Structure formats: structure tokens, C-alpha cells
């Protein structure tokens, strides 16, 4: 949910030729001049289309400038780095030099790296790690992932954490998305959930130099960083007013790195400097699709939902609504994205992909008791089948998607209308189950669990009228799916997980509770004019999105272009 709200303006924007630009006195305004005349660049300009940001460097507060711009991960570091472009890969040891989970994922043993110091010169120890996780355990506002901690103890440079249930589906969050903070600083803070942390002390290679709405500047530590010393001596983060302003800054070279939706990106961005301007949008284990309210007749019928699934033109949506890059097209019938999801596709569905099959859909409907009279589909009671598609008006990619789906459904006689409530009304209606169909995203993670749980988990289902905040917005009821999700998350070996996942996918394919369309991405628009070494399809060593936890991996890999 956070992701779509953050980019509501971005998704509505259309890049104008004379679009907005950054303030003339911005420190980034002359970002290319430091590399002129053969001189090496010494800073990197990073932007996000977030508008006014809250002056806060608290790494646990999702609305802080540090979180929304991404620089918290340059100051604070996790125990391990998780590359969500390759979610099945083990995490890279970071502040923990060794990470060993028990087979049931209820215990993790860590060896804390020697020689790590905080930016104030004090050593980082196992006690800091224990303190951080106990702080999260004792404060619900900080426990963003609802981790069921049990015991957290230290013995020398070793830390043992136990949990009340298996963390197989959340282990990457515990290790790779939890910033470690210094006990000697944070134990003096009265309310860690709200403190703005004006002078952050972290273990990362950068420290905060200055904060302003024009640019928040981080400087590389002159000494004492345990890892690779970054070549980028200064990071300059700017929060642009909206999508137009951010895209214009990228096209002009003011901004060198961003995550932003750019309509017609090849012409409005890449073509401005084809040799250096790049866009990379790798799909990850989180998807977007059409949720159907399965309590509304006749959409409680799996046969009707399957027929609808057969006529959606996903390639049209990818090309027309997502500019051919932003939400990569879902091709597997399992709903799993190409690349990130390949390793998880059940044997039964390997190689089985979506294709538009109007005649096949009509045949299925006829076999299931529906009648197509002219261009009107009638249900088993003889009533015309109609559907209301709904999403907020500013979300232009979703609106375009709905118009394409409306046209697709007309091919099998379903008359669709598109409604455009404001975001707050839409959000409340979806959570309460007051809708017929809506484009929406799923949660994402290191396995497909988060995708399928968002759509099918009976434990998340609420009665119509009661808000379902975490998922199952379509009120899909399948005890078998709920049991299989539990079996997957609590399994102690890969064989058991494979069996459970095959069951989950069979239900998803055969009952179509949600019609998958596109995958999420953790990519970026960036420039190679001053800096090279960015992740690509050929070397997807880290997510390219600057707000991701592993964005530090990108910064540490960058080298001056003319070195």
C-alpha cells in the first residue's frame, strides 16, 4: 500500500516538454560541472518525486525523509543484504559475518563482524544487535513486520535470536531490512518511534552533512568504515515536487538516479542522451492485478473468473498503461513474475503462459451454463453480466489498464463501467469489500508466499463491512488455500514447501481469485555520464531503486565514468 500511495502523483503525471524543474539555487543544479574538462565526479545526485519531506533521520519511521528518499540505508546498515531481484539467493553477510538459520526457521545464529565502528568512533558489538531487536520487540510501532520475537541473547560476538513461529517467509526482513542502531545513543532516546534523530550515528559509510528541502547531503566517512570505501564522496538527495519535475531533472542531468514512472520514457528521457541515460525495471516477487469480489454474484463462480482471465490482454496493458517497462508483464499462469518467480513455478505449470483466448473463454462459459446473446453475456439465471471496475482517477496506469480490461471483457459480453473515486474512499471501500473489481497490488517478499497470502489467505478475511487491512480484499474463501499457506510458511524442508506451493498455485490458477497483470519492480532511471557500475539484466547484483534496503550495494559498486 505504501508504494502505490507514494507514487500516486507520479502515476498520474504526463511528462511535458516544458515541465517543472528544480529550484535554480539547488546544490544539484550544476551536477554535471564537477565532471567537466576531464575531471572526475565526486558526488552523485539522487532524486525522488515525493514533494515536501519530513525532516527526520529516524530509520524506523516510514514517513521520514531518511526512509522516503532512501538515505537511511547509507547511514544505518542491516545484518545482511537481500537482493530482491534474486529473491531465492541467500543474503550477503554484512554486519553479521555469519548467518545460520535452523531448519524450522525458528532460530538464527549470528556472528557479528569484528572491526566495525559507529560513525562516532565507538565499536559496534553484539550488544548493539541485541539492543536493536529487543527495542523492536518491545515497541509495536517499530515492529513494522510484526516479527514474533521470543529470546534475543548475546555471547561474546555471537547473537542468538529465537522466534515463536517459523520465519521462513520473513527471514529476509529480520536480517536484510532491519537497520541496526547504537545502544549507547538510542538508550537515551525517550520515544524511539517518534524522535527525529537530528544527528544520526550509524555504521554505514556515510554521515549526514546537512538537511534541507533543496538537498539533503551525505558525506563519506573519512576513516573508520569497515567495508569498501565508496568512490562517491558525497550523496545529494533532492525531493522533487512531482513526477514531472523529477523526470525533467533526470532528462536535464540535474538528477542522476531515481525511481519514478516516466510515460514515453524512451523519447522523454533516454533519447536526451542515449549513450548515458538508462532505465532498468526488474520484476520482483510482488504483483499487480484485478481483484474480484468473490461475494458478489456471479463473480463467486470460478468458471466466470477463469473466462475473464482468458481474455485480458496483458501485453496491451504493459505497452499502453505501463509505458513498456514499469510493471513487467505477467506471463506465467501462476501469476509469478519472470525472473524472480521462475524458481518457484510448480512442475505442473512450467512453460504454461497466458494468451488471449476469446473463443476458449466463450466455450468455457457455455459449458458452465452462461449464454452469449448477441454481445450480451447472461448468467445462469438469465441476468446480463455487468461489472464495475474501480480505481482512483490520478493513478493513470491503473485507469488505462481498466479501460483495456473493459474492452477485453466486452469481447465475451460483459459490460464494464469504470468508476474513479478519490483515493481515501477507494481504499476504505476495498478494505470493507465494497467493490466488484479493482486493480491493486500484493505484498512482496523473498518467496511467493506474500503474493498468494495477500490474495487467498482465509486468516486475513474479514466480513463485508469490516476493514481487511492486510489482504484478501476479494473475500476469497478456500480452507484448502489457507491450510496450504500455513503449511508453506511452517514447513521445515524444501520438499514440504514444494508440495504446499504446488497446492497454492493450483488453487490460484483454477479458481482465479485475482487476475494477475504485471509485476512490481525495484529498478531505476539513471545516468552513466559521471558514474558507472549500475546493476543491469546481465549483472543484477542489487535492486537499483534508491529507497531499497540494498541500495548501498549499488553506491559501493559505482566508479567514476572517466577513471
C-alpha positions as CSV (number, residue, x, y, z in Angstrom):
1,X,0.0,0.0,0.0
2,X,2.8,2.4,0.9
3,X,4.4,2.0,-2.5
4,X,1.3,2.9,-4.6
5,X,0.4,5.9,-2.3
6,X,3.9,7.3,-2.6
7,X,3.7,7.4,-6.4
8,X,0.0,8.3,-6.8
9,X,1.1,11.7,-8.3
10,X,3.9,10.0,-10.3
11,X,1.4,7.6,-11.9
12,X,-0.9,10.5,-12.8
13,X,1.8,12.7,-14.4
14,X,2.5,13.1,-18.1
15,X,5.9,14.4,-18.8
16,X,5.5,17.8,-20.5
17,X,8.2,19.2,-22.8
18,X,8.4,22.3,-20.7
19,X,7.9,20.6,-17.4
20,X,8.8,21.7,-14.0
21,X,12.4,21.9,-13.0
22,X,14.3,22.0,-9.7
23,X,14.9,25.3,-8.0
24,X,17.7,27.3,-9.6
25,X,19.7,27.5,-6.4
26,X,19.6,23.8,-5.8
27,X,23.0,22.3,-5.0
28,X,22.3,19.8,-7.8
29,X,21.6,22.5,-10.4
30,X,25.2,22.2,-11.7
31,X,25.6,18.5,-11.1
32,X,27.4,17.9,-14.4
33,X,30.0,20.6,-13.9
34,X,32.1,18.7,-11.4
35,X,32.9,16.2,-14.1
36,X,33.6,18.7,-16.9
37,X,37.0,19.1,-18.6
38,X,38.1,15.5,-17.8
39,X,37.8,15.9,-14.0
40,X,36.3,13.0,-12.1
41,X,32.9,13.5,-10.5
42,X,32.9,13.4,-6.7
43,X,29.2,13.5,-5.9
44,X,26.0,11.7,-7.0
45,X,22.7,13.5,-7.4
46,X,19.7,11.3,-6.3
47,X,16.1,12.3,-6.6
48,X,12.6,11.1,-5.7
49,X,9.2,12.7,-6.7
50,X,8.0,12.9,-3.1
51,X,7.2,16.5,-2.7
52,X,7.8,18.0,0.8
53,X,9.6,15.6,3.1
54,X,9.6,15.4,6.9
55,X,12.9,16.4,8.5
56,X,13.6,13.2,10.2
57,X,16.5,10.7,10.1
58,X,14.8,8.0,12.1
59,X,15.4,4.8,10.1
60,X,12.3,3.1,11.6
61,X,9.8,5.8,10.7
62,X,8.5,5.1,7.1
63,X,7.4,8.7,6.5
64,X,10.8,10.2,7.5
65,X,13.0,11.9,4.9
66,X,15.6,9.2,5.5
67,X,13.1,6.5,4.6
68,X,11.2,8.2,1.7
69,X,14.4,9.3,0.0
70,X,16.4,6.2,0.9
71,X,19.4,7.6,2.6
72,X,18.8,5.8,5.9
73,X,20.5,2.7,4.3
74,X,23.6,4.8,3.7
75,X,23.9,5.6,7.4
76,X,22.4,2.6,9.1
77,X,23.2,-1.0,7.9
78,X,21.4,-4.4,8.3
79,X,22.9,-7.7,9.3
80,X,22.8,-9.0,5.8
81,X,22.0,-7.6,2.3
82,X,19.0,-9.0,0.5
83,X,18.9,-8.8,-3.3
84,X,15.2,-8.9,-4.2
85,X,15.9,-9.2,-7.9
86,X,17.2,-12.7,-7.0
87,X,14.9,-13.5,-4.0
88,X,15.8,-17.1,-3.8
89,X,19.6,-16.4,-3.3
90,X,21.0,-16.4,0.3
91,X,21.6,-13.0,1.8
92,X,25.0,-11.5,1.7
93,X,26.6,-11.3,5.2
94,X,27.0,-7.7,6.2
95,X,27.2,-6.6,9.8
96,X,26.9,-10.3,10.6
97,X,29.8,-12.2,9.1
98,X,27.9,-15.5,9.6
99,X,24.1,-16.1,9.4
100,X,22.8,-19.5,10.1
101,X,19.0,-20.3,10.4
102,X,17.7,-23.6,11.9
103,X,15.8,-25.9,9.5
104,X,12.5,-24.8,11.0
105,X,13.4,-21.1,10.8
106,X,12.6,-20.5,14.4
107,X,16.3,-19.8,15.4
108,X,19.0,-17.8,13.8
109,X,22.6,-17.8,15.0
110,X,24.8,-14.8,14.0
111,X,28.4,-13.9,14.3
112,X,28.8,-10.1,14.5
113,X,31.6,-8.8,12.3
114,X,34.8,-7.7,14.0
115,X,36.3,-4.3,13.4
116,X,33.0,-2.4,12.8
117,X,32.8,1.1,14.3
118,X,29.9,3.6,14.6
119,X,30.4,6.9,13.0
120,X,31.2,8.4,16.4
121,X,34.2,6.0,16.7
122,X,32.7,3.6,19.2
123,X,32.8,-0.1,18.3
124,X,29.7,-1.9,17.1
125,X,29.2,-5.1,19.3
126,X,26.7,-7.9,19.6
127,X,25.1,-6.0,22.4
128,X,24.0,-3.3,19.8
129,X,22.4,-6.0,17.8
130,X,20.6,-7.5,20.8
131,X,19.5,-4.0,21.9
132,X,18.1,-3.1,18.4
133,X,16.0,-6.3,18.1
134,X,14.8,-6.0,21.7
135,X,13.9,-2.4,21.0
136,X,11.7,-3.6,18.1
137,X,10.3,-6.5,20.1
138,X,9.1,-4.2,22.9
139,X,7.7,-1.4,20.7
140,X,4.9,-2.3,18.3
141,X,5.4,1.0,16.4
142,X,8.9,-0.1,15.5
143,X,8.0,-3.8,14.7
144,X,6.9,-3.0,11.2
145,X,6.9,-6.6,10.1
146,X,5.1,-7.9,13.2
147,X,8.0,-10.3,13.9
148,X,7.1,-12.7,16.7
149,X,10.4,-12.5,18.7
150,X,11.0,-14.9,21.6
151,X,14.5,-14.6,23.0
152,X,17.4,-12.5,21.9
153,X,20.8,-13.0,23.6
154,X,24.5,-12.3,23.1
155,X,27.6,-14.4,23.9
156,X,30.8,-12.6,23.1
157,X,30.5,-11.7,19.4
158,X,27.6,-14.1,18.8
159,X,23.9,-13.4,18.8
160,X,21.1,-16.0,19.0
161,X,17.5,-15.0,18.2
162,X,14.6,-17.3,18.6
163,X,11.0,-16.8,17.4
164,X,7.6,-18.1,18.3
165,X,6.9,-19.3,14.8
166,X,8.8,-20.1,11.6
167,X,10.4,-17.1,9.9
168,X,11.0,-18.8,6.6
169,X,8.8,-16.2,4.8
170,X,10.1,-13.2,6.7
171,X,13.8,-14.1,7.4
172,X,14.9,-11.6,4.8
173,X,13.1,-8.8,6.7
174,X,14.7,-9.8,10.0
175,X,18.2,-9.8,8.6
176,X,18.1,-7.6,5.5
177,X,15.5,-4.9,6.2
178,X,16.2,-4.1,9.8
179,X,18.7,-1.3,10.5
180,X,21.0,-1.8,13.4
181,X,21.3,1.2,15.8
182,X,23.9,2.0,18.5
183,X,22.7,1.2,22.0
184,X,24.8,4.0,23.6
185,X,22.8,6.5,21.6
186,X,19.3,5.1,21.4
187,X,19.0,4.1,25.1
188,X,19.0,7.8,25.9
189,X,16.1,8.5,23.5
190,X,12.7,8.8,25.3
191,X,10.5,7.8,22.4
192,X,12.4,6.0,19.6
193,X,9.2,5.7,17.5
194,X,8.9,9.5,17.1
195,X,12.3,11.0,17.7
196,X,13.6,12.7,14.5
197,X,17.3,11.7,15.3
198,X,18.7,15.0,14.2
199,X,22.3,13.8,14.4
200,X,22.2,10.1,13.3
201,X,25.1,7.8,14.3
202,X,25.3,4.7,12.1
203,X,27.8,2.1,11.0
204,X,27.4,2.9,7.3
205,X,30.0,4.6,5.0
206,X,28.1,8.0,5.1
207,X,27.2,10.6,7.7
208,X,24.6,13.4,7.4
209,X,26.2,16.6,6.4
210,X,23.1,18.8,6.0
211,X,19.4,18.7,5.6
212,X,17.2,21.0,3.5
213,X,14.2,20.7,1.2
214,X,16.5,21.6,-1.7
215,X,19.0,18.9,-1.0
216,X,20.0,16.6,1.9
217,X,23.7,15.9,1.7
218,X,25.6,12.9,3.0
219,X,29.4,12.8,3.2
220,X,31.5,9.7,3.0
221,X,33.3,8.9,6.3
222,X,36.9,9.9,6.1
223,X,38.0,6.9,8.0
224,X,36.7,4.1,10.2
225,X,34.3,2.4,7.8
226,X,34.7,-1.4,8.0
227,X,33.8,-2.1,4.3
228,X,34.8,-0.9,0.9
229,X,35.4,2.8,0.9
230,X,32.9,4.4,-1.6
231,X,34.3,6.3,-4.6
232,X,31.3,8.6,-4.3
233,X,32.4,11.2,-1.8
234,X,29.0,12.9,-1.5
235,X,25.4,11.9,-2.0
236,X,22.9,14.7,-2.7
237,X,19.3,13.8,-2.3
238,X,16.5,16.0,-3.6
239,X,12.8,15.5,-3.2
240,X,11.2,16.9,-6.4
241,X,7.6,18.3,-6.4
242,X,6.1,15.6,-8.5
243,X,6.7,13.2,-11.4
244,X,7.1,15.9,-14.0
245,X,9.8,17.7,-12.0
246,X,11.7,14.6,-11.3
247,X,11.6,13.3,-14.9
248,X,12.7,16.8,-16.2
249,X,15.6,16.8,-13.7
250,X,16.7,13.4,-15.0
251,X,16.4,14.5,-18.6
252,X,18.5,17.6,-18.0
253,X,21.1,15.8,-15.9
254,X,20.3,17.6,-12.7
255,X,19.3,14.3,-11.2
256,X,21.3,11.1,-11.9
257,X,19.4,8.4,-10.1
258,X,15.7,8.0,-9.3
259,X,12.7,5.6,-9.1
260,X,9.9,7.3,-11.0
261,X,7.3,6.4,-13.6
262,X,8.1,8.2,-16.9
263,X,5.5,8.0,-19.6
264,X,7.0,7.5,-23.0
265,X,10.4,7.2,-21.2
266,X,12.4,6.4,-24.4
267,X,11.6,9.7,-26.0
268,X,11.3,11.9,-23.0
269,X,14.4,10.6,-21.1
270,X,16.6,8.0,-22.9
271,X,16.6,9.9,-26.2
272,X,18.1,13.0,-24.5
273,X,21.4,11.2,-24.0
274,X,21.1,7.6,-25.4
275,X,24.7,6.8,-24.5
276,X,24.2,7.5,-20.8
277,X,20.5,7.6,-19.9
278,X,19.3,4.2,-18.9
279,X,16.1,2.6,-17.4
280,X,16.2,-0.8,-15.7
281,X,13.0,-2.2,-14.2
282,X,13.5,-5.8,-13.0
283,X,10.4,-7.6,-11.8
284,X,10.3,-8.9,-8.2
285,X,8.0,-11.1,-6.1
286,X,5.1,-8.7,-5.8
287,X,2.4,-8.3,-8.4
288,X,-0.5,-6.1,-9.6
289,X,-3.8,-7.4,-10.9
290,X,-7.6,-7.3,-10.9
291,X,-9.1,-8.3,-7.6
292,X,-12.6,-9.7,-7.9
293,X,-15.1,-9.5,-5.1
294,X,-16.0,-13.2,-4.8
295,X,-19.0,-12.5,-2.6
296,X,-20.7,-10.7,-5.5
297,X,-22.7,-12.8,-7.9
298,X,-22.0,-14.1,-10.4
299,X,-18.3,-13.5,-9.6
300,X,-18.5,-16.1,-6.9
301,X,-18.2,-18.6,-9.8
302,X,-14.7,-19.7,-10.6
303,X,-15.6,-20.6,-14.2
304,X,-16.6,-17.0,-14.9
305,X,-13.4,-15.7,-13.3
306,X,-11.3,-18.1,-15.3
307,X,-13.0,-16.9,-18.5
308,X,-12.3,-13.3,-17.6
309,X,-8.7,-14.3,-17.0
310,X,-8.5,-15.8,-20.5
311,X,-9.4,-12.5,-22.3
312,X,-7.2,-9.9,-20.5
313,X,-4.6,-8.6,-22.9
314,X,-1.7,-8.2,-20.6
315,X,0.7,-7.1,-23.4
316,X,-1.6,-4.2,-24.2
317,X,-1.6,-3.2,-20.6
318,X,2.2,-3.4,-20.4
319,X,2.8,-1.4,-23.5
320,X,0.0,1.2,-23.2
321,X,-0.5,1.6,-19.4
322,X,2.9,0.8,-18.1
323,X,5.0,2.5,-20.9
324,X,6.5,-0.9,-21.8
325,X,8.6,-1.1,-18.6
326,X,7.2,0.0,-15.3
327,X,5.2,-3.1,-14.3
328,X,6.7,-6.0,-16.3
329,X,4.0,-8.2,-17.9
330,X,3.0,-11.3,-16.1
331,X,3.2,-14.3,-18.4
332,X,3.1,-17.4,-16.2
333,X,-0.4,-18.6,-15.4
334,X,0.7,-18.9,-11.8
335,X,0.9,-15.1,-11.6
336,X,4.6,-15.2,-10.8
337,X,6.9,-12.7,-12.5
338,X,9.5,-13.7,-15.0
339,X,13.0,-14.0,-13.4
340,X,12.2,-13.5,-9.8
341,X,9.5,-16.1,-9.8
342,X,11.0,-18.8,-12.1
343,X,12.4,-20.9,-9.4
344,X,9.0,-21.2,-7.7
345,X,6.8,-22.3,-10.5
346,X,5.3,-25.8,-9.8
347,X,6.2,-28.6,-12.2
348,X,2.5,-28.7,-13.4
349,X,2.7,-25.1,-14.7
350,X,6.2,-24.8,-16.1
351,X,6.0,-23.3,-19.5
352,X,2.3,-22.6,-19.3
353,X,1.7,-18.9,-20.1
354,X,-1.2,-16.6,-20.6
355,X,-2.5,-15.9,-24.1
356,X,-5.7,-14.1,-25.2
357,X,-8.3,-16.8,-26.0
358,X,-11.7,-15.2,-26.6
359,X,-13.1,-18.3,-28.3
360,X,-11.9,-20.6,-25.5
361,X,-13.4,-18.3,-22.9
362,X,-16.8,-18.3,-24.7
363,X,-16.7,-22.1,-24.9
364,X,-15.9,-22.3,-21.1
365,X,-18.8,-20.0,-20.3
366,X,-21.2,-22.0,-22.5
367,X,-20.2,-25.3,-20.8
368,X,-20.7,-23.6,-17.4
369,X,-24.3,-22.5,-18.1
370,X,-23.8,-19.0,-19.4
371,X,-25.4,-17.7,-22.6
372,X,-24.0,-15.2,-25.0
373,X,-26.9,-13.5,-26.7
374,X,-25.5,-11.1,-29.3
375,X,-23.0,-9.0,-27.4
376,X,-24.6,-9.6,-24.0
377,X,-23.5,-12.4,-21.7
378,X,-26.3,-13.7,-19.4
379,X,-25.6,-15.6,-16.2
380,X,-27.3,-18.9,-15.2
381,X,-30.4,-17.0,-14.1
382,X,-30.7,-15.1,-17.4
383,X,-29.4,-11.8,-16.0
384,X,-26.9,-9.8,-18.0
385,X,-23.4,-9.9,-16.5
386,X,-22.1,-6.4,-15.7
387,X,-19.2,-5.3,-13.6
388,X,-17.9,-2.1,-12.0
389,X,-14.2,-1.5,-12.3
390,X,-12.8,1.0,-9.8
391,X,-9.5,2.8,-9.0
392,X,-8.6,6.4,-8.1
393,X,-8.5,8.8,-11.0
394,X,-4.9,10.1,-10.5
395,X,-3.5,6.6,-11.0
396,X,-3.1,6.9,-14.7
397,X,-1.6,3.5,-15.4
398,X,-4.4,1.8,-13.5
399,X,-7.0,3.8,-15.3
400,X,-5.6,2.9,-18.7
401,X,-5.5,-0.7,-17.5
402,X,-9.1,-0.6,-16.6
403,X,-10.1,0.8,-19.9
404,X,-8.2,-2.0,-21.7
405,X,-9.8,-4.6,-19.4
406,X,-13.3,-3.1,-20.1
407,X,-12.7,-3.5,-23.8
408,X,-11.4,-7.1,-23.3
409,X,-14.4,-8.1,-21.2
410,X,-16.8,-6.8,-23.9
411,X,-15.4,-9.5,-26.2
412,X,-17.2,-12.1,-24.1
413,X,-20.3,-9.9,-23.5
414,X,-19.5,-8.5,-20.1
415,X,-20.5,-4.8,-19.8
416,X,-18.0,-3.0,-17.6
417,X,-18.1,0.6,-16.3
418,X,-15.1,2.4,-14.8
419,X,-15.5,4.4,-11.5
420,X,-13.0,6.9,-10.2
421,X,-13.4,7.6,-6.5
422,X,-10.8,9.6,-4.6
423,X,-8.0,7.6,-3.0
424,X,-9.3,7.6,0.6
425,X,-12.8,6.5,-0.5
426,X,-11.4,3.8,-2.8
427,X,-9.0,2.5,-0.1
428,X,-11.8,2.3,2.5
429,X,-14.2,0.6,0.0
430,X,-11.6,-2.0,-1.0
431,X,-10.8,-2.8,2.6
432,X,-14.5,-3.2,3.5
433,X,-15.3,-5.3,0.4
434,X,-17.5,-2.6,-1.1
435,X,-16.4,-3.1,-4.7
436,X,-16.8,-5.5,-7.6
437,X,-13.4,-5.4,-9.2
438,X,-10.3,-3.2,-8.7
439,X,-6.7,-3.1,-9.9
440,X,-4.4,-3.4,-6.9
441,X,-1.0,-4.7,-5.8
442,X,0.0,-7.5,-3.5
443,X,2.6,-7.6,-0.8
444,X,6.0,-8.8,-1.8
445,X,8.9,-10.8,-0.2
446,X,11.6,-13.3,-0.6
447,X,9.2,-16.1,-1.6
448,X,5.8,-16.2,-3.5
449,X,4.1,-16.5,-0.1
450,X,3.4,-12.8,0.3
451,X,1.7,-12.7,-3.2
452,X,-0.6,-15.6,-2.6
453,X,-1.3,-14.7,1.0
454,X,-2.5,-11.2,0.0
455,X,-5.0,-12.7,-2.4
456,X,-6.1,-16.0,-0.8
457,X,-5.4,-16.3,3.0
458,X,-8.5,-17.0,4.9
459,X,-6.9,-15.8,8.1
460,X,-6.9,-12.3,6.6
461,X,-10.5,-12.5,5.5
462,X,-13.0,-10.1,7.3
463,X,-16.8,-9.9,7.0
464,X,-18.1,-7.5,4.4
465,X,-18.1,-4.1,6.0
466,X,-15.1,-4.8,8.3
467,X,-11.8,-3.5,7.1
468,X,-9.3,-6.1,5.9
469,X,-6.1,-4.1,6.1
470,X,-3.5,-6.8,5.2
471,X,-5.2,-8.7,2.3
472,X,-7.9,-11.0,1.0
473,X,-9.9,-7.9,-0.2
474,X,-11.9,-10.1,-2.5
475,X,-13.1,-12.3,0.4
476,X,-11.9,-15.4,-1.3
477,X,-12.8,-18.4,0.9
478,X,-10.8,-21.5,0.5
479,X,-9.9,-23.6,3.6
480,X,-7.5,-25.6,1.3
481,X,-5.6,-22.4,0.3
482,X,-5.4,-21.2,3.9
483,X,-4.1,-24.6,5.0
484,X,-1.5,-24.7,2.2
485,X,-0.3,-21.2,3.0
486,X,0.2,-22.3,6.7
487,X,2.0,-25.5,5.5
488,X,4.3,-23.5,3.3
489,X,5.3,-20.9,5.9
490,X,5.8,-23.6,8.7
491,X,7.5,-26.3,6.6
492,X,10.9,-27.4,7.7
493,X,12.3,-28.6,4.4
494,X,12.1,-27.7,0.7
495,X,10.2,-30.8,-0.2
496,X,7.3,-29.9,2.0
497,X,7.4,-26.3,0.8
498,X,7.3,-27.5,-2.8
499,X,4.2,-29.7,-2.2
500,X,2.4,-26.8,-0.4
501,X,3.3,-24.3,-3.1
502,X,2.0,-26.6,-5.8
503,X,-1.3,-26.8,-4.0
504,X,-1.4,-23.0,-3.6
505,X,-0.7,-22.4,-7.3
506,X,-3.3,-25.0,-8.4
507,X,-6.0,-23.1,-6.5
508,X,-4.8,-19.8,-7.8
509,X,-4.9,-21.0,-11.4
510,X,-8.1,-23.0,-11.3
511,X,-10.2,-20.6,-9.1
512,X,-8.8,-17.3,-10.3
513,X,-9.5,-15.2,-7.2
514,X,-7.4,-12.4,-8.7
515,X,-6.4,-11.9,-12.3
516,X,-2.6,-11.1,-12.4
517,X,-1.4,-8.5,-14.8
518,X,2.0,-7.1,-14.0
519,X,4.8,-7.4,-11.5
520,X,6.3,-4.9,-9.2
521,X,9.8,-3.6,-10.0
522,X,12.8,-2.3,-8.0
523,X,14.5,-0.6,-10.8
524,X,15.6,2.9,-11.6
525,X,16.3,5.6,-14.2
526,X,19.9,6.6,-14.0
527,X,22.8,8.2,-15.9
528,X,26.2,6.7,-16.6
529,X,27.7,10.1,-17.6
530,X,29.5,10.5,-14.3
531,X,29.2,7.1,-12.6
532,X,29.3,3.5,-13.9
533,X,28.8,0.1,-12.3
534,X,25.0,0.2,-12.1
535,X,23.1,-3.1,-11.9
536,X,21.7,-4.5,-15.2
537,X,20.0,-7.6,-16.6
538,X,23.4,-9.0,-17.2
539,X,24.6,-8.3,-13.6
540,X,21.6,-7.8,-11.3
541,X,23.7,-7.8,-8.1
542,X,21.3,-5.5,-6.3
543,X,18.0,-3.6,-6.6
544,X,18.5,-0.3,-8.4
545,X,15.7,1.6,-6.6
546,X,17.4,4.1,-4.4
547,X,15.0,3.6,-1.5
548,X,15.6,-0.2,-1.2
549,X,17.5,-1.6,1.7
550,X,20.2,-2.9,-0.5
551,X,20.8,0.4,-2.4
552,X,24.1,0.7,-0.5
553,X,25.3,-2.2,-2.6
554,X,24.8,0.0,-5.7
555,X,26.6,3.0,-4.3
556,X,29.6,1.0,-3.2
557,X,29.9,-0.6,-6.7
558,X,29.9,2.8,-8.5
559,X,33.1,4.0,-10.1
560,X,33.8,7.4,-11.8
561,X,33.0,7.1,-15.5
562,X,36.3,8.6,-16.7
563,X,38.5,6.7,-14.2
